[in-house]
Amino acid sequence: MITLIKVRNMKKIILTLLAIIPFICLNAQSFNTNENGQNVQQTKKAAIKTTFIANKIQDNWFISLDGGIADLMSEQSRYVDFGDRVKPTIGFSLGKWMSPVWGLRLNVTGAKLQGFASWDNTNPNGDPCGWGDWYIGSNHPFPGRAATNNYLEAFGGNGESEFIKRYFLDNGKNPRTTSKAFGYDYTMKYIGTSVDFLWNLNNTFSPYNEKRVFEIVLAAGIAYTHTFKEGSGFNAIDANGDEIPGVEYERTAVNLIGAKAAIQPKFRLSDAWDLHLEGQFYIMPEIFDRRAGDGNTMDVLGNYTLGFTYKFGKRNFEEPLLMDQALIDDLNRKINELQAVPVPIIQKDDCCDELRARLQRIEELLNKRTADVVTKEKLRVAVYFIIDKHNVRPAEMYKLDEIAAFMNKYPNVKVSVSGYADVKTAYPEYNMKLSERRSSEVIRILTTKYKLPKERFTVQSFGDTVQPFDVNELNRAVIAFDIE
């Protein structure tokens, strides 16, 4: 159990975060920034309710490096001020976002921690301080005790007090008197690792926005910690408190499984880099620091760090391009109308040679016309883009296959590539540059991936000055066609 003072402080922190987080999430849900740099109200659904194109296994990975301070909140840390007990810490993470809402990471931390053990029955105010017991492990029995006795009392008989001072408190080299107690500082080295589930709060309650400047991520997972032995060369103590020549001990190593929770506010620096703060809390069994008792049932380790995250592979998620339902309904209506028109059937009649000759002539003309159409094959391909994007999505790559196949089939044909932007988004100057980037990207892929000569292309960019489609969203496109 964490001390009452710590519980109260943690309650204040948690209540403050609970008050801030909904405000941030609701604010992110209500407004966003468009291409004009203006704040506009969002109409899209929250990312958790949105379908995204599945990314490849090598996409959306990240690595993080952190540094800061570590605070061991154990049995009697309440007797020492926060600034007097924290130590430097470092951390490293490797993770992957499975969607804009959730991900997984492997996190490793380490530090040399500092604790405090009171060495008096009462503090200056007359309140009992409590001493607790020390965990020595089954492989380090105290002389005169059975090997299965893993704990020593701080003020036990038969030289136990002297043994603890030598064994755990470095021969009492670091005494400390505070306003609440007299005792000794002690140190311990640990390394901890955890597998964490990551939860992006902003994308849970608001639409996905890869350029959002500030986000809050929560993490929770299972932790494993290793407390190192340290302290080789401690002489054993007999029942009278005298050293036993030739008998030396080490502190026991401690391996534990516990829980982990963290909160990470992060700030976007670029497409590849984030700056983040993080508060981590390991919740471990009470022998994490080799001390037990004194009313506690667990130890808590707090890591407060500042770090950088580098994202590699594909760094964003994309929604599939959905056709406007009204357009689909209109096309279906026209198809149904055409299907309802009866097609006149001319049957051949053996009794009429003239009619048979006419039918034969009609068939010949139709066959000739079909042959002419085949020999005059045309290229008309439209590649569609997401709003404010110029990269070709995986779902549209097959259209570039069609362009390349056509040009390989007709090696003397040149192709015109025209870029467009929709008129309802951004402003003319921006849209012109966006359409140029779109057409240039299509040319780049065709000349690099498909090895087609640049000389076979002509490039045009119209921005929003030309709208080839009636549906506004479809004008975020590049259109390729052959030139006579």
C-alpha positions as CSV (number, residue, x, y, z in Angstrom):
1,M,0.0,0.0,0.0
2,I,1.4,3.4,-0.9
3,T,1.6,5.9,1.9
4,L,-1.3,8.2,2.6
5,I,0.6,11.3,1.5
6,K,1.5,9.6,-1.8
7,V,-2.0,8.5,-2.4
8,R,-3.3,12.0,-1.9
9,N,-0.7,13.5,-4.3
10,M,-1.5,10.8,-6.9
11,K,-5.2,11.5,-6.6
12,K,-4.6,15.2,-7.3
13,I,-2.6,14.3,-10.4
14,I,-5.1,11.8,-11.7
15,L,-8.1,14.2,-11.1
16,T,-6.2,17.0,-12.9
17,L,-5.5,14.7,-15.9
18,L,-9.1,13.5,-16.0
19,A,-10.2,17.2,-16.1
20,I,-7.7,18.1,-18.9
21,I,-8.0,15.1,-21.2
22,P,-11.7,15.4,-22.2
23,F,-11.2,19.1,-22.9
24,I,-8.2,18.3,-25.2
25,C,-10.1,15.5,-27.0
26,L,-13.3,17.4,-27.4
27,N,-11.4,20.4,-28.7
28,A,-9.6,18.2,-31.2
29,Q,-12.9,16.6,-32.2
30,S,-14.6,19.9,-32.9
31,F,-12.0,21.7,-35.0
32,N,-9.1,21.1,-37.3
33,T,-7.0,23.1,-39.8
34,N,-7.7,23.0,-43.5
35,E,-5.2,23.8,-46.4
36,N,-5.9,27.5,-46.0
37,G,-4.6,27.5,-42.5
38,Q,-8.1,28.2,-41.2
39,N,-9.9,26.4,-38.3
40,V,-12.9,24.5,-39.6
41,Q,-15.4,22.3,-37.8
42,Q,-14.9,18.6,-38.4
43,T,-17.7,16.5,-39.9
44,K,-15.8,13.3,-40.3
45,K,-16.2,10.4,-37.8
46,A,-13.8,9.6,-35.0
47,A,-10.9,7.4,-36.2
48,I,-12.1,4.5,-34.1
49,K,-15.2,4.4,-36.2
50,T,-13.4,4.8,-39.5
51,T,-12.1,2.1,-41.9
52,F,-8.5,2.4,-42.9
53,I,-6.5,0.6,-45.6
54,A,-4.3,-2.1,-43.9
55,N,-0.7,-1.1,-44.0
56,K,2.2,-3.5,-44.6
57,I,4.0,-5.3,-41.7
58,Q,7.1,-3.0,-42.2
59,D,5.0,0.2,-41.8
60,N,4.2,2.4,-38.8
61,W,7.2,1.4,-36.6
62,F,8.9,3.7,-34.2
63,I,11.8,3.8,-31.8
64,S,12.1,6.1,-28.8
65,L,14.9,7.2,-26.5
66,D,14.1,8.8,-23.1
67,G,16.0,10.4,-20.2
68,G,14.8,11.8,-16.9
69,I,14.4,11.0,-13.2
70,A,13.3,7.9,-11.3
71,D,11.5,7.9,-7.9
72,L,11.4,4.8,-5.7
73,M,8.2,5.0,-3.7
74,S,8.7,2.2,-1.2
75,E,8.1,1.5,2.5
76,Q,9.6,4.6,4.1
77,S,10.2,7.0,1.1
78,R,7.6,9.3,2.6
79,Y,10.1,10.3,5.3
80,V,12.4,11.9,2.6
81,D,11.6,14.8,0.3
82,F,11.1,14.1,-3.4
83,G,14.1,16.0,-4.6
84,D,16.4,14.1,-2.2
85,R,15.5,10.6,-3.4
86,V,15.2,10.8,-7.2
87,K,18.0,9.4,-9.4
88,P,18.7,9.7,-13.2
89,T,17.1,7.1,-15.5
90,I,17.1,6.2,-19.2
91,G,14.6,4.3,-21.4
92,F,14.3,2.8,-24.8
93,S,11.2,1.7,-26.8
94,L,10.5,-0.2,-30.0
95,G,6.9,-0.3,-31.2
96,K,4.4,-0.4,-34.0
97,W,1.0,1.3,-34.5
98,M,-1.5,-1.2,-35.7
99,S,-4.1,1.5,-36.4
100,P,-4.5,5.2,-35.6
101,V,-6.1,4.2,-32.3
102,W,-3.9,1.4,-30.9
103,G,-0.4,-0.1,-31.0
104,L,2.1,-2.2,-29.1
105,R,5.6,-1.4,-27.8
106,L,8.5,-3.1,-26.0
107,N,9.9,-0.7,-23.4
108,V,13.1,-1.0,-21.4
109,T,14.2,1.2,-18.5
110,G,17.0,1.2,-16.0
111,A,18.4,3.2,-13.1
112,K,20.3,3.2,-9.8
113,L,17.5,3.9,-7.3
114,Q,17.6,5.3,-3.9
115,G,15.6,4.3,-0.9
116,F,15.4,5.2,2.8
117,A,15.2,3.0,5.9
118,S,14.4,4.5,9.3
119,W,16.5,3.3,12.2
120,D,14.5,4.5,15.2
121,N,11.4,3.3,16.9
122,T,9.7,6.7,16.7
123,N,10.1,9.8,14.7
124,P,10.6,13.3,16.3
125,N,6.9,13.7,16.7
126,G,6.6,10.5,18.7
127,D,4.8,8.6,15.9
128,P,5.9,5.0,15.2
129,C,8.1,4.9,12.2
130,G,8.2,1.1,11.6
131,W,11.3,-0.7,10.5
132,G,10.2,-3.5,8.3
133,D,12.1,-6.6,7.3
134,W,14.8,-7.2,4.8
135,Y,14.6,-9.9,2.1
136,I,17.9,-11.9,1.9
137,G,16.7,-14.8,-0.3
138,S,16.7,-18.5,0.4
139,N,20.3,-18.8,-0.9
140,H,21.7,-16.4,1.7
141,P,20.7,-17.7,5.1
142,F,21.7,-15.7,8.2
143,P,23.9,-17.6,10.5
144,G,21.8,-19.6,13.0
145,R,18.7,-19.4,10.8
146,A,17.2,-22.1,8.6
147,A,17.9,-21.7,4.9
148,T,14.2,-21.3,4.3
149,N,14.0,-18.1,6.4
150,N,14.2,-15.4,3.7
151,Y,13.7,-12.3,5.9
152,L,15.6,-10.5,8.7
153,E,14.0,-8.0,11.1
154,A,15.7,-4.6,11.3
155,F,16.0,-4.8,15.0
156,G,16.1,-8.6,15.4
157,G,18.5,-10.3,17.8
158,N,21.6,-12.5,17.2
159,G,23.4,-9.7,15.3
160,E,20.7,-9.2,12.7
161,S,20.8,-5.3,13.0
162,E,24.5,-5.3,12.4
163,F,24.2,-7.7,9.5
164,I,21.5,-5.5,7.8
165,K,23.7,-2.3,8.2
166,R,26.6,-4.1,6.6
167,Y,24.7,-6.1,4.1
168,F,22.1,-3.5,2.8
169,L,23.1,-0.1,4.1
170,D,26.8,-0.1,3.1
171,N,28.0,-0.2,6.7
172,G,25.8,2.8,7.6
173,K,27.9,5.2,5.5
174,N,24.9,7.3,4.5
175,P,22.9,8.3,7.6
176,R,20.1,10.8,7.1
177,T,18.1,12.8,9.6
178,T,14.9,14.4,8.2
179,S,12.1,16.3,9.9
180,K,10.2,13.0,10.1
181,A,12.8,10.3,10.9
182,F,16.4,9.2,11.4
183,G,17.8,6.4,9.2
184,Y,20.0,5.5,6.3
185,D,19.9,5.8,2.5
186,Y,20.4,2.7,0.5
187,T,20.7,2.1,-3.2
188,M,19.7,-0.6,-5.7
189,K,20.3,-1.1,-9.4
190,Y,17.5,-2.5,-11.6
191,I,16.5,-3.0,-15.2
192,G,12.9,-3.3,-16.2
193,T,11.1,-4.3,-19.4
194,S,7.4,-4.3,-20.3
195,V,5.1,-5.1,-23.2
196,D,2.7,-2.2,-23.4
197,F,-0.6,-1.7,-25.1
198,L,-0.8,1.9,-26.5
199,W,-4.1,3.8,-26.8
200,N,-4.3,7.2,-28.7
201,L,-7.0,9.2,-26.9
202,N,-7.3,11.9,-29.6
203,N,-8.0,9.4,-32.4
204,T,-10.5,7.6,-30.2
205,F,-12.7,10.7,-29.8
206,S,-11.9,12.7,-32.9
207,P,-11.1,12.2,-36.6
208,Y,-7.6,10.9,-37.6
209,N,-5.2,13.8,-38.5
210,E,-1.6,12.8,-39.2
211,K,-0.6,16.5,-38.8
212,R,-2.1,17.0,-35.4
213,V,0.5,18.9,-33.3
214,F,-0.5,17.6,-29.8
215,E,-1.7,14.1,-28.8
216,I,-2.1,12.1,-25.6
217,V,-1.2,8.4,-25.5
218,L,-2.0,6.0,-22.6
219,A,0.0,2.8,-22.1
220,A,-0.6,-0.2,-19.9
221,G,1.1,-3.6,-19.8
222,I,2.9,-6.4,-18.0
223,A,6.3,-5.6,-16.5
224,Y,9.3,-7.7,-15.6
225,T,12.1,-6.3,-13.3
226,H,15.5,-7.6,-12.3
227,T,17.2,-6.2,-9.2
228,F,20.9,-6.8,-9.4
229,K,22.9,-8.6,-6.7
230,E,25.6,-6.0,-6.0
231,G,27.8,-5.8,-3.0
232,S,30.1,-8.8,-3.2
233,G,32.6,-9.1,-0.3
234,F,30.2,-8.6,2.7
235,N,31.5,-10.5,5.6
236,A,29.1,-12.8,7.4
237,I,28.1,-12.0,11.0
238,D,27.8,-14.5,13.8
239,A,25.2,-14.4,16.6
240,N,27.3,-12.0,18.6
241,G,27.7,-9.5,15.7
242,D,31.3,-10.5,15.0
243,E,32.6,-11.2,11.5
244,I,33.1,-14.8,10.4
245,P,36.5,-14.9,8.6
246,G,36.4,-16.3,5.1
247,V,32.6,-16.2,4.7
248,E,31.3,-13.5,2.4
249,Y,27.8,-12.8,1.0
250,E,26.3,-10.9,-1.9
251,R,22.9,-9.2,-1.8
252,T,20.4,-11.5,-3.5
253,A,19.1,-10.7,-7.0
254,V,15.3,-10.3,-7.2
255,N,13.2,-11.1,-10.3
256,L,9.6,-10.0,-10.3
257,I,6.5,-9.7,-12.4
258,G,4.3,-6.6,-12.0
259,A,2.0,-4.1,-13.7
260,K,2.9,-1.0,-15.7
261,A,0.9,2.1,-16.6
262,A,2.0,5.3,-18.4
263,I,0.7,8.6,-19.8
264,Q,2.6,10.2,-22.7
265,P,1.7,13.7,-24.0
266,K,3.5,14.1,-27.4
267,F,4.2,16.9,-29.8
268,R,4.7,16.5,-33.5
269,L,8.0,18.0,-34.8
270,S,7.8,16.6,-38.4
271,D,6.5,13.7,-40.3
272,A,9.4,11.6,-38.8
273,W,10.0,13.0,-35.4
274,D,8.0,13.5,-32.2
275,L,8.9,15.1,-28.9
276,H,7.2,13.6,-25.8
277,L,7.0,13.6,-22.1
278,E,6.2,10.4,-20.2
279,G,5.2,9.4,-16.7
280,Q,5.6,5.7,-16.1
281,F,4.6,3.8,-13.0
282,Y,5.8,0.3,-12.2
283,I,3.6,-1.4,-9.6
284,M,5.7,-4.3,-8.1
285,P,5.6,-6.7,-5.2
286,E,7.0,-5.2,-2.0
287,I,10.4,-7.0,-2.1
288,F,11.3,-5.1,-5.3
289,D,13.8,-3.0,-3.2
290,R,14.5,-6.1,-0.8
291,R,12.4,-4.5,1.9
292,A,9.1,-5.7,3.2
293,G,6.5,-4.9,5.9
294,D,5.9,-1.5,7.5
295,G,2.3,-1.6,6.3
296,N,3.1,-1.8,2.5
297,T,1.9,-4.5,0.1
298,M,3.7,-3.2,-3.0
299,D,6.4,-0.9,-4.2
300,V,5.8,1.8,-6.8
301,L,8.5,3.1,-9.2
302,G,7.9,6.4,-11.0
303,N,9.9,7.3,-14.1
304,Y,9.4,10.9,-15.4
305,T,11.2,11.4,-18.7
306,L,11.6,13.6,-21.8
307,G,12.4,11.9,-25.1
308,F,12.3,11.8,-28.9
309,T,10.5,9.3,-31.2
310,Y,11.6,8.5,-34.7
311,K,8.9,6.9,-37.0
312,F,10.0,4.8,-40.0
313,G,8.4,2.8,-42.7
314,K,5.1,4.3,-43.9
315,R,4.2,6.8,-41.2
316,N,0.5,7.5,-41.9
317,F,-2.8,5.7,-42.4
318,E,-5.2,6.2,-45.3
319,E,-8.9,5.9,-45.7
320,P,-10.1,4.1,-48.8
321,L,-11.5,6.4,-51.5
322,L,-15.3,5.9,-51.4
323,M,-17.4,6.9,-54.4
324,D,-20.2,9.4,-53.8
325,Q,-23.4,7.4,-53.1
326,A,-25.5,9.8,-55.1
327,L,-23.3,9.3,-58.2
328,I,-23.5,5.5,-57.8
329,D,-27.3,5.7,-57.5
330,D,-27.5,7.8,-60.6
331,L,-25.3,5.4,-62.7
332,N,-27.4,2.5,-61.5
333,R,-30.6,4.3,-62.6
334,K,-29.2,5.0,-66.0
335,I,-28.2,1.3,-66.4
336,N,-31.6,0.2,-65.5
337,E,-33.2,2.6,-68.0
338,L,-31.0,1.2,-70.8
339,Q,-31.8,-2.4,-69.8
340,A,-35.5,-1.6,-70.0
341,V,-35.3,-0.4,-73.6
342,P,-36.3,-3.3,-76.0
343,V,-33.7,-4.2,-78.6
344,P,-35.3,-4.9,-82.0
345,I,-34.4,-8.3,-83.3
346,I,-34.2,-8.9,-87.1
347,Q,-34.6,-12.5,-88.0
348,K,-33.3,-14.0,-91.2
349,D,-35.9,-15.3,-93.5
350,D,-35.0,-17.9,-96.1
351,C,-37.8,-16.8,-98.4
352,C,-36.3,-13.4,-98.9
353,D,-32.9,-13.3,-100.7
354,E,-32.8,-9.5,-100.8
355,L,-33.2,-9.3,-97.0
356,R,-30.6,-11.9,-96.5
357,A,-28.1,-9.9,-98.7
358,R,-28.8,-6.8,-96.7
359,L,-28.3,-8.6,-93.4
360,Q,-25.0,-9.9,-94.7
361,R,-23.9,-6.5,-95.8
362,I,-24.8,-5.1,-92.3
363,E,-22.7,-7.8,-90.6
364,E,-19.8,-7.0,-92.8
365,L,-20.0,-3.3,-92.0
366,L,-20.3,-4.1,-88.2
367,N,-17.3,-6.4,-88.4
368,K,-15.3,-3.8,-90.2
369,R,-16.3,-1.1,-87.6
370,T,-15.3,-3.4,-84.8
371,A,-11.9,-4.0,-86.4
372,D,-11.4,-0.3,-86.8
373,V,-12.2,0.3,-83.1
374,V,-9.7,-2.4,-82.0
375,T,-7.0,-0.9,-84.1
376,K,-7.7,2.6,-82.8
377,E,-7.5,1.7,-79.1
378,K,-7.5,4.7,-76.8
379,L,-6.0,5.3,-73.3
380,R,-8.2,7.1,-70.7
381,V,-7.1,6.5,-67.1
382,A,-7.9,8.6,-64.0
383,V,-5.8,8.2,-60.9
384,Y,-7.6,9.5,-57.8
385,F,-5.9,11.1,-54.7
386,I,-6.9,11.8,-51.1
387,I,-7.5,15.4,-50.1
388,D,-4.2,17.4,-49.9
389,K,-2.1,14.4,-50.9
390,H,0.0,13.7,-53.9
391,N,1.3,10.2,-53.2
392,V,-0.3,7.4,-55.3
393,R,-2.2,5.1,-52.9
394,P,-1.7,1.3,-53.2
395,A,-5.4,0.9,-54.3
396,E,-4.6,3.1,-57.4
397,M,-1.4,1.5,-58.5
398,Y,-3.1,-0.9,-60.9
399,K,-4.0,2.1,-63.0
400,L,-0.3,2.9,-63.5
401,D,0.0,-0.7,-64.6
402,E,-2.6,-0.1,-67.3
403,I,-0.8,3.0,-68.5
404,A,2.6,1.2,-68.7
405,A,1.0,-1.8,-70.5
406,F,-0.6,0.5,-73.1
407,M,2.6,2.3,-73.7
408,N,4.6,-0.9,-74.1
409,K,1.9,-2.2,-76.5
410,Y,2.1,0.9,-78.6
411,P,5.8,2.1,-78.4
412,N,5.3,5.0,-80.7
413,V,2.4,6.6,-78.8
414,K,3.0,9.5,-76.5
415,V,0.9,10.1,-73.3
416,S,-0.4,13.3,-71.8
417,V,-0.5,13.4,-68.0
418,S,-2.7,16.2,-66.5
419,G,-3.0,17.1,-62.8
420,Y,-6.0,18.6,-61.1
421,A,-7.3,19.7,-57.7
422,D,-10.9,20.2,-56.5
423,V,-12.2,23.7,-56.4
424,K,-13.9,23.5,-53.0
425,T,-10.6,23.0,-51.1
426,A,-7.8,25.5,-50.4
427,Y,-7.1,28.4,-52.8
428,P,-6.0,28.6,-56.4
429,E,-2.2,29.1,-55.9
430,Y,-2.0,26.2,-53.5
431,N,-4.1,23.9,-55.7
432,M,-1.9,24.7,-58.7
433,K,1.2,23.5,-56.9
434,L,-0.7,20.5,-55.5
435,S,-1.8,19.4,-59.0
436,E,1.8,19.8,-60.2
437,R,3.0,17.5,-57.4
438,R,0.4,14.9,-58.4
439,S,1.3,14.8,-62.1
440,S,5.0,14.8,-61.3
441,E,4.6,11.9,-58.9
442,V,2.7,9.8,-61.6
443,I,5.5,10.6,-64.1
444,R,8.2,9.7,-61.5
445,I,6.7,6.2,-60.9
446,L,6.2,5.5,-64.6
447,T,9.7,6.4,-65.4
448,T,11.4,4.7,-62.5
449,K,9.3,1.7,-61.7
450,Y,8.2,0.9,-65.2
451,K,11.4,2.3,-67.0
452,L,9.4,4.4,-69.5
453,P,11.3,7.2,-71.3
454,K,10.5,10.7,-70.1
455,E,10.4,11.9,-73.7
456,R,7.1,9.9,-74.2
457,F,5.2,12.1,-71.7
458,T,3.8,15.6,-71.8
459,V,2.9,17.1,-68.5
460,Q,0.1,19.6,-67.7
461,S,-1.2,21.0,-64.4
462,F,-4.5,22.8,-64.2
463,G,-5.0,23.2,-60.4
464,D,-8.7,24.0,-59.8
465,T,-9.1,26.0,-63.0
466,V,-10.4,22.9,-64.8
467,Q,-12.9,20.5,-63.2
468,P,-13.1,17.4,-65.5
469,F,-15.7,15.7,-63.2
470,D,-19.1,16.8,-61.9
471,V,-18.4,15.3,-58.5
472,N,-16.0,17.7,-56.6
473,E,-14.1,15.0,-54.8
474,L,-13.2,13.2,-58.0
475,N,-11.3,16.2,-59.3
476,R,-8.5,15.3,-56.9
477,A,-7.0,13.4,-59.8
478,V,-4.4,12.9,-62.5
479,I,-5.8,12.0,-66.0
480,A,-3.6,10.2,-68.5
481,F,-4.6,9.9,-72.2
482,D,-2.8,9.0,-75.5
483,I,-1.9,11.7,-78.0
484,E,-2.7,11.2,-81.7
